[in-house]
Amino acid sequence: MSVYDHAHTLAKAIKGTADFKKFLKAKEKLNQDKSAKEMLADFRKAQWELQKQKMSGLEIAPEQEKRLSQLLEIIGLNLVVKDFLETEYRFSIMVADIQKIIGEVMEPLLTVDLAENFPDQPPAADPGQDENQVAAQEKNNAAS
């Protein structure tokens, strides 16, 4: 069986999961409820704007965070939106787990140690390390 056949088998298996089916039903319900769909769109737009601001290095005003929090509370009261978000979350966990499994196989191909070519540069971070671990490692390397 080729890797493509396995990919098609995986796609079929995903479509057969309860999480996929529930998410699909929740999406259909959301699409049928215009006000719920607009409410979610407004929330996602506000969320995206805040994220863009953070990524640009701009400070987030407490009022902006409060507004987003209030929007989240409001959409949480709408059962159609709440169900959609919950099923979307469960489905995304499954997809992330699958991506992690595939990514583990590809990890050795994606990491390149260039330290021998650039001795003045710190070593590449281990994909499993967080920022604090990398900073501590760089501090230890500088001390030696």
C-alpha positions as YAML, in Angstrom:
chain: A
units: angstrom
residues:
- id: 1
  name: MET
  ca: [0.00, 0.00, 0.00]
- id: 2
  name: SER
  ca: [1.46, 3.40, -0.98]
- id: 3
  name: VAL
  ca: [1.73, 6.38, 1.32]
- id: 4
  name: TYR
  ca: [-1.02, 8.06, -0.74]
- id: 5
  name: ASP
  ca: [-3.32, 5.11, -0.16]
- id: 6
  name: HIS
  ca: [-2.64, 5.45, 3.56]
- id: 7
  name: ALA
  ca: [-3.43, 9.17, 3.38]
- id: 8
  name: HIS
  ca: [-6.78, 8.39, 1.74]
- id: 9
  name: THR
  ca: [-7.44, 5.75, 4.39]
- id: 10
  name: LEU
  ca: [-6.65, 8.30, 7.09]
- id: 11
  name: ALA
  ca: [-8.98, 10.85, 5.49]
- id: 12
  name: LYS
  ca: [-11.76, 8.26, 5.41]
- id: 13
  name: ALA
  ca: [-11.08, 7.32, 9.04]
- id: 14
  name: ILE
  ca: [-11.24, 10.98, 10.08]
- id: 15
  name: LYS
  ca: [-14.58, 11.42, 8.31]
- id: 16
  name: GLY
  ca: [-15.85, 8.41, 10.23]
- id: 17
  name: THR
  ca: [-15.02, 9.77, 13.69]
- id: 18
  name: ALA
  ca: [-17.66, 11.05, 16.07]
- id: 19
  name: ASP
  ca: [-15.71, 14.31, 16.44]
- id: 20
  name: PHE
  ca: [-15.82, 14.95, 12.68]
- id: 21
  name: LYS
  ca: [-19.53, 14.14, 12.43]
- id: 22
  name: LYS
  ca: [-20.43, 16.29, 15.44]
- id: 23
  name: PHE
  ca: [-18.35, 19.17, 14.12]
- id: 24
  name: LEU
  ca: [-20.01, 18.91, 10.70]
- id: 25
  name: LYS
  ca: [-23.49, 18.98, 12.30]
- id: 26
  name: ALA
  ca: [-22.55, 21.93, 14.49]
- id: 27
  name: LYS
  ca: [-21.24, 23.79, 11.44]
- id: 28
  name: GLU
  ca: [-24.49, 23.13, 9.56]
- id: 29
  name: LYS
  ca: [-26.51, 24.45, 12.52]
- id: 30
  name: LEU
  ca: [-24.32, 27.53, 12.70]
- id: 31
  name: ASN
  ca: [-24.75, 28.20, 8.99]
- id: 32
  name: GLN
  ca: [-28.53, 28.02, 9.43]
- id: 33
  name: ASP
  ca: [-28.54, 30.60, 12.24]
- id: 34
  name: LYS
  ca: [-27.62, 33.96, 10.73]
- id: 35
  name: SER
  ca: [-27.35, 35.84, 14.03]
- id: 36
  name: ALA
  ca: [-25.18, 33.12, 15.61]
- id: 37
  name: LYS
  ca: [-22.94, 33.10, 12.56]
- id: 38
  name: GLU
  ca: [-22.56, 36.90, 12.68]
- id: 39
  name: MET
  ca: [-21.89, 36.79, 16.42]
- id: 40
  name: LEU
  ca: [-19.10, 34.27, 15.92]
- id: 41
  name: ALA
  ca: [-17.70, 36.25, 12.98]
- id: 42
  name: ASP
  ca: [-17.58, 39.42, 15.12]
- id: 43
  name: PHE
  ca: [-15.80, 37.55, 17.90]
- id: 44
  name: ARG
  ca: [-13.27, 36.00, 15.54]
- id: 45
  name: LYS
  ca: [-12.63, 39.38, 13.91]
- id: 46
  name: ALA
  ca: [-11.98, 41.01, 17.30]
- id: 47
  name: GLN
  ca: [-9.78, 38.07, 18.29]
- id: 48
  name: TRP
  ca: [-7.81, 38.33, 15.04]
- id: 49
  name: GLU
  ca: [-7.31, 42.08, 15.42]
- id: 50
  name: LEU
  ca: [-5.93, 41.59, 18.93]
- id: 51
  name: GLN
  ca: [-3.64, 38.81, 17.71]
- id: 52
  name: LYS
  ca: [-2.32, 40.99, 14.85]
- id: 53
  name: GLN
  ca: [-1.67, 43.76, 17.33]
- id: 54
  name: LYS
  ca: [0.27, 41.41, 19.61]
- id: 55
  name: MET
  ca: [2.29, 40.02, 16.70]
- id: 56
  name: SER
  ca: [3.16, 43.57, 15.65]
- id: 57
  name: GLY
  ca: [4.56, 44.21, 19.10]
- id: 58
  name: LEU
  ca: [1.90, 46.75, 19.97]
- id: 59
  name: GLU
  ca: [0.62, 46.94, 23.50]
- id: 60
  name: ILE
  ca: [-2.88, 45.63, 24.15]
- id: 61
  name: ALA
  ca: [-5.08, 47.99, 26.11]
- id: 62
  name: PRO
  ca: [-6.97, 46.44, 29.05]
- id: 63
  name: GLU
  ca: [-10.21, 47.69, 27.48]
- id: 64
  name: GLN
  ca: [-9.51, 45.62, 24.37]
- id: 65
  name: GLU
  ca: [-8.94, 42.47, 26.40]
- id: 66
  name: LYS
  ca: [-12.05, 43.20, 28.44]
- id: 67
  name: ARG
  ca: [-14.13, 43.65, 25.27]
- id: 68
  name: LEU
  ca: [-12.90, 40.33, 23.89]
- id: 69
  name: SER
  ca: [-13.66, 38.63, 27.20]
- id: 70
  name: GLN
  ca: [-17.18, 40.12, 27.17]
- id: 71
  name: LEU
  ca: [-17.72, 38.94, 23.60]
- id: 72
  name: LEU
  ca: [-16.65, 35.46, 24.64]
- id: 73
  name: GLU
  ca: [-19.15, 35.48, 27.50]
- id: 74
  name: ILE
  ca: [-21.92, 36.64, 25.16]
- id: 75
  name: ILE
  ca: [-21.25, 34.02, 22.49]
- id: 76
  name: GLY
  ca: [-21.03, 31.39, 25.22]
- id: 77
  name: LEU
  ca: [-24.69, 32.05, 25.99]
- id: 78
  name: ASN
  ca: [-25.69, 31.17, 22.43]
- id: 79
  name: LEU
  ca: [-26.02, 27.38, 22.38]
- id: 80
  name: VAL
  ca: [-25.44, 27.11, 18.62]
- id: 81
  name: VAL
  ca: [-22.16, 29.03, 18.82]
- id: 82
  name: LYS
  ca: [-21.13, 27.30, 22.03]
- id: 83
  name: ASP
  ca: [-21.71, 23.85, 20.51]
- id: 84
  name: PHE
  ca: [-19.83, 24.86, 17.36]
- id: 85
  name: LEU
  ca: [-16.81, 26.09, 19.34]
- id: 86
  name: GLU
  ca: [-16.75, 23.01, 21.55]
- id: 87
  name: THR
  ca: [-16.93, 20.58, 18.64]
- id: 88
  name: GLU
  ca: [-14.40, 22.63, 16.67]
- id: 89
  name: TYR
  ca: [-12.02, 22.43, 19.63]
- id: 90
  name: ARG
  ca: [-12.40, 18.65, 20.01]
- id: 91
  name: PHE
  ca: [-11.86, 18.14, 16.28]
- id: 92
  name: SER
  ca: [-8.82, 20.43, 16.27]
- id: 93
  name: ILE
  ca: [-7.25, 18.39, 19.10]
- id: 94
  name: MET
  ca: [-7.55, 15.26, 16.99]
- id: 95
  name: VAL
  ca: [-6.04, 16.99, 13.95]
- id: 96
  name: ALA
  ca: [-3.20, 18.41, 16.06]
- id: 97
  name: ASP
  ca: [-2.46, 14.93, 17.43]
- id: 98
  name: ILE
  ca: [-2.30, 13.54, 13.89]
- id: 99
  name: GLN
  ca: [-0.03, 16.38, 12.79]
- id: 100
  name: LYS
  ca: [2.25, 15.69, 15.76]
- id: 101
  name: ILE
  ca: [2.51, 12.02, 14.81]
- id: 102
  name: ILE
  ca: [3.39, 12.91, 11.21]
- id: 103
  name: GLY
  ca: [5.71, 15.70, 12.34]
- id: 104
  name: GLU
  ca: [7.72, 13.34, 14.54]
- id: 105
  name: VAL
  ca: [8.64, 11.31, 11.48]
- id: 106
  name: MET
  ca: [9.70, 14.43, 9.60]
- id: 107
  name: GLU
  ca: [11.60, 16.11, 12.45]
- id: 108
  name: PRO
  ca: [15.05, 14.73, 11.53]
- id: 109
  name: LEU
  ca: [14.58, 16.08, 8.01]
- id: 110
  name: LEU
  ca: [13.59, 19.56, 9.14]
- id: 111
  name: THR
  ca: [16.36, 20.30, 11.63]
- id: 112
  name: VAL
  ca: [19.75, 21.34, 10.35]
- id: 113
  name: ASP
  ca: [22.74, 21.95, 12.58]
- id: 114
  name: LEU
  ca: [24.65, 24.84, 11.05]
- id: 115
  name: ALA
  ca: [26.96, 25.33, 14.05]
- id: 116
  name: GLU
  ca: [29.96, 23.99, 12.13]
- id: 117
  name: ASN
  ca: [29.43, 26.58, 9.39]
- id: 118
  name: PHE
  ca: [28.66, 29.46, 11.77]
- id: 119
  name: PRO
  ca: [30.68, 28.96, 14.98]
- id: 120
  name: ASP
  ca: [29.68, 32.39, 16.37]
- id: 121
  name: GLN
  ca: [25.99, 31.52, 16.30]
- id: 122
  name: PRO
  ca: [24.25, 29.78, 19.20]
- id: 123
  name: PRO
  ca: [23.18, 26.19, 18.46]
- id: 124
  name: ALA
  ca: [19.76, 25.62, 16.97]
- id: 125
  name: ALA
  ca: [17.01, 25.18, 19.53]
- id: 126
  name: ASP
  ca: [15.67, 21.72, 20.13]
- id: 127
  name: PRO
  ca: [12.05, 21.75, 18.89]
- id: 128
  name: GLY
  ca: [10.95, 20.46, 22.30]
- id: 129
  name: GLN
  ca: [12.54, 23.35, 24.21]
- id: 130
  name: ASP
  ca: [10.70, 26.47, 25.28]
- id: 131
  name: GLU
  ca: [12.18, 30.00, 25.28]
- id: 132
  name: ASN
  ca: [13.36, 29.78, 28.91]
- id: 133
  name: GLN
  ca: [15.24, 26.55, 28.28]
- id: 134
  name: VAL
  ca: [16.91, 28.04, 25.19]
- id: 135
  name: ALA
  ca: [17.92, 31.18, 27.14]
- id: 136
  name: ALA
  ca: [19.36, 29.07, 29.95]
- id: 137
  name: GLN
  ca: [21.29, 26.93, 27.47]
- id: 138
  name: GLU
  ca: [22.72, 30.04, 25.75]
- id: 139
  name: LYS
  ca: [23.71, 31.49, 29.15]
- id: 140
  name: ASN
  ca: [25.52, 28.24, 30.07]
- id: 141
  name: ASN
  ca: [27.29, 28.19, 26.70]
- id: 142
  name: ALA
  ca: [28.42, 31.81, 27.14]
- id: 143
  name: ALA
  ca: [29.78, 31.04, 30.62]
- id: 144
  name: SER
  ca: [31.94, 28.18, 29.34]
...
